[in-house]
């Protein structure tokens, strides 16, 4: 079957490119969805689908509008005229949208960084009355989308918070971490919900992957919750998953512990060891935040500091002002003088 699939995809690819100008709405959305689902890259095909979709947008049904938006967002392909046409077509038809349609549309806008406030506000208004019908994924995708776009819609947040609290027992680790991250990103503090997320996270900690752990730690720190049992549990779990943790998650984790002033020696040692082999992959912000966190926690690791200094010199032209300031402070606070860096 794998061989047949490998042979079939290029064939479909070629014929889709050749025939797309004759496609109707269903064929357009299905083709876009299929290629996105398979993570296939074909910019000319997406351009052709976008152009043809704009021409036939008035004939598209709700599912075709949503699937097309989802497909382009999944591939990270921002086609502004298409997205504007999809938004215009979707807005008057939102009463027809099912919960998953609303959440997927919001998710697509967020993935592409499109701050279409009229559409997002309308999505919020349409979602609030039917939130009890949202499944966990739809609920989390919706709050994540609004958080990613920094849109604090209080009626929506209040409703999502109430719905999430009532169904917290159904949340999987991913749902818990996404909800926590979204609340923190929007600086929205609902103590009963946050306490419920904390309790549920402690029960399900074994199912958290490295990203879930980092996002939850970042959220606790961002909201200044000082939840020591949860942070201790995150630290212990993170140590066991340290080798599967990417630079961004390593940095977010150590930053969170430093922000809360929680010194966990095994975790810091594990992060230091893992970072040493991956510093070349670190962005300037990640280098400066790692240096800052170690200094803030008075965690002195000469080899790590020396390696950060070398990598910072290599990438210094890409440092923002805050990165430079944090790095300088960290080396000074640690009394680690690296003359080439400074």
Secondary structure, DSSP 8 states (H G I E B T S, - for coil): -HHHHHHHHHHHHHHHHHHGGG--HHHHHHHHHHHHHTT---HHHHHHHHHHHHHTGGG--HHHHHHHHHHHHHTT---HHHHHHHHHHHHTTGGG--HHHHHHHHHHHHHTT---HHHHHHHHHHHHTTGGG--HHHHHHHHHHHHHTT---HHHHHHHHHHHHHTGGG--HHHHHHHHHHHHHTT---HHHHHHHHHHHHHHGGG--HHHHHHHHHHHHHTT---HHHHHHHHHHHHHTGGG--HHHHHHHHHHHHHHT---HHHHHHHHHHHHTTGGG--HHHHHHHHHHHHHTT---HHHHHHHHHHHHHHGGG--HHHHHHHHHHHHHTT---TTT-
